Amino acid sequence: MRRGRQAKKTPLWGVPPPRRKGDDAILRRLGANIQVQRRATGVTQERLAEAIDVHPRIVQKIEAGELNPKSTTLLRIQRALGCPWEKLIPSP
């Protein structure tokens, strides 16, 4: 094992797939919906992050539409906010 610089860690699956046309708009709407529901319940980003066991920066990136959350993260967000899916998932 070499000392000094560590090799970059890459995901096991290699390079993430490119986003498809329209994905950015969907992620922005999803993030906006999550933000609206979070504010309606009076929860801060920090409290939501704690409730779903992620770093607060992850919640910030999801709400900004910069991150495509895993389905399990979405499920935890939905449960933490106590709102129906229809309020979170953007309509076509």
Secondary structure, 3 states (H helix, E strand, C coil): CCCCCCCCCCCCCCCCCCCCCCHHHHHHHHHHHHHHHHHHCCCCHHHHHHHHCCCHHHHHHHHCCCCCCCHHHHHHHHHHHCCCHHHHCCCC
